[in-house]
Amino acid sequence: MAKLEKERWHHAKSKKRHQELMVQMKEDTVEQGHDIEHWKRCFSQVASLVNAAMENVLRLLADAESVMPVFNPHREIEAFLSHCQKLVGEMKNVMVRA
């Protein structure tokens, strides 16, 4: 009889622990859902800022290229504008992948 009682006690203890773990998992899942929503909002805000910055950079690049001399432009200015165009392209690719 004592063995049966001991087994019942262990079973009850295991069942209680299982229920506690299930409650904890549900709480963790809800918390993770809140975290996911928070990071989605943060990412959307960052993406919006990056898109606005890229639009401004593209506009400024177009303005700068329009006043740059067609013949014999300064190499440094040409290199800088080229670098900016490359960065904008890379940023667009990152945003599309993200």
Sine and cosine of phi, psi and omega as CSV:
sin_phi,cos_phi,sin_psi,cos_psi,sin_omega,cos_omega
0.00,0.00,-0.67,0.75,-0.02,-1.00
-0.88,0.48,-0.60,0.80,0.01,-1.00
-0.91,0.42,-0.67,0.75,0.01,-1.00
-0.90,0.43,-0.67,0.74,0.04,-1.00
-0.89,0.45,-0.65,0.76,0.01,-1.00
-0.90,0.44,-0.67,0.75,0.02,-1.00
-0.91,0.42,-0.66,0.75,0.04,-1.00
-0.89,0.46,-0.67,0.74,0.01,-1.00
-0.88,0.47,-0.70,0.71,0.04,-1.00
-0.90,0.44,-0.65,0.76,0.01,-1.00
-0.90,0.45,-0.72,0.69,0.01,-1.00
-0.89,0.46,-0.66,0.75,0.01,-1.00
-0.90,0.44,-0.69,0.73,0.02,-1.00
-0.91,0.42,-0.64,0.76,0.00,-1.00
-0.90,0.43,-0.68,0.74,0.03,-1.00
-0.89,0.46,-0.70,0.72,0.01,-1.00
-0.89,0.45,-0.64,0.77,0.02,-1.00
-0.89,0.46,-0.70,0.71,0.02,-1.00
-0.89,0.45,-0.65,0.76,0.05,-1.00
-0.88,0.48,-0.66,0.75,0.01,-1.00
-0.91,0.41,-0.63,0.78,0.01,-1.00
-0.90,0.43,-0.67,0.74,0.04,-1.00
-0.89,0.46,-0.70,0.71,0.00,-1.00
-0.88,0.47,-0.66,0.75,0.02,-1.00
-0.89,0.45,-0.66,0.75,0.02,-1.00
-0.89,0.45,-0.68,0.73,0.03,-1.00
-0.89,0.46,-0.67,0.74,0.03,-1.00
-0.90,0.44,-0.64,0.77,0.00,-1.00
-0.89,0.45,-0.68,0.73,0.04,-1.00
-0.89,0.46,-0.70,0.71,0.01,-1.00
-0.89,0.46,-0.66,0.75,0.03,-1.00
-0.90,0.44,-0.61,0.79,0.05,-1.00
-0.87,0.48,-0.67,0.75,0.05,-1.00
-0.90,0.43,-0.67,0.74,0.03,-1.00
-0.89,0.47,-0.68,0.74,0.00,-1.00
-0.88,0.48,-0.72,0.70,0.02,-1.00
-0.89,0.46,-0.66,0.76,0.04,-1.00
-0.86,0.51,-0.75,0.66,-0.05,-1.00
-0.94,0.35,-0.52,0.85,0.09,-1.00
-0.89,0.45,-0.70,0.71,0.03,-1.00
-0.88,0.47,-0.69,0.72,0.01,-1.00
-0.88,0.48,-0.71,0.71,0.00,-1.00
-0.89,0.46,-0.67,0.74,0.01,-1.00
-0.88,0.48,-0.64,0.77,0.03,-1.00
-0.91,0.42,-0.69,0.72,0.02,-1.00
-0.90,0.44,-0.68,0.73,0.00,-1.00
-0.88,0.48,-0.64,0.77,0.03,-1.00
-0.90,0.44,-0.69,0.72,0.04,-1.00
-0.89,0.46,-0.68,0.73,-0.01,-1.00
-0.90,0.44,-0.68,0.74,0.01,-1.00
-0.88,0.47,-0.68,0.73,0.02,-1.00
-0.90,0.44,-0.68,0.74,0.02,-1.00
-0.89,0.46,-0.67,0.74,0.00,-1.00
-0.90,0.43,-0.63,0.78,0.04,-1.00
-0.88,0.47,-0.68,0.73,0.03,-1.00
-0.90,0.44,-0.70,0.72,0.00,-1.00
-0.89,0.45,-0.69,0.73,0.01,-1.00
-0.88,0.47,-0.66,0.75,0.03,-1.00
-0.90,0.43,-0.71,0.71,0.01,-1.00
-0.91,0.42,-0.61,0.79,0.05,-1.00
-0.89,0.45,-0.70,0.71,0.01,-1.00
-0.88,0.48,-0.67,0.74,0.04,-1.00
-0.88,0.47,-0.70,0.71,-0.02,-1.00
-0.91,0.42,-0.66,0.75,0.00,-1.00
-0.92,0.39,-0.53,0.85,-0.04,-1.00
-0.94,0.35,-0.43,0.90,0.00,-1.00
-0.98,-0.19,-0.06,1.00,0.01,-1.00
-0.97,0.25,0.68,-0.73,0.01,-1.00
-0.87,0.49,0.68,-0.73,-0.02,-1.00
-0.93,0.36,-0.66,0.75,0.00,-1.00
-0.98,-0.20,0.71,-0.71,0.03,-1.00
0.80,0.59,0.81,0.58,0.07,-1.00
-0.95,0.32,0.41,-0.91,0.04,-1.00
-0.88,0.47,0.76,-0.65,-0.03,-1.00
-0.86,0.50,-0.64,0.77,-0.04,-1.00
-0.90,0.43,-0.67,0.74,0.01,-1.00
-0.92,0.39,-0.69,0.72,0.03,-1.00
-0.88,0.48,-0.67,0.75,0.02,-1.00
-0.91,0.42,-0.65,0.76,0.01,-1.00
-0.90,0.44,-0.73,0.69,0.01,-1.00
-0.89,0.46,-0.65,0.76,0.04,-1.00
-0.89,0.45,-0.67,0.74,0.02,-1.00
-0.89,0.46,-0.69,0.73,0.03,-1.00
-0.88,0.48,-0.68,0.73,0.03,-1.00
-0.89,0.46,-0.66,0.75,0.02,-1.00
-0.90,0.44,-0.70,0.71,0.02,-1.00
-0.88,0.48,-0.67,0.74,0.02,-1.00
-0.88,0.47,-0.68,0.73,0.04,-1.00
-0.87,0.48,-0.68,0.73,0.03,-1.00
-0.91,0.42,-0.64,0.77,0.04,-1.00
-0.89,0.46,-0.66,0.75,0.03,-1.00
-0.88,0.48,-0.69,0.72,0.01,-1.00
-0.89,0.46,-0.67,0.75,0.03,-1.00
-0.89,0.46,-0.70,0.71,-0.02,-1.00
-0.90,0.43,-0.64,0.77,0.02,-1.00
-0.90,0.43,-0.68,0.73,0.01,-1.00
-0.92,0.39,-0.60,0.80,-0.04,-1.00
-0.95,0.31,0.00,0.00,0.00,0.00
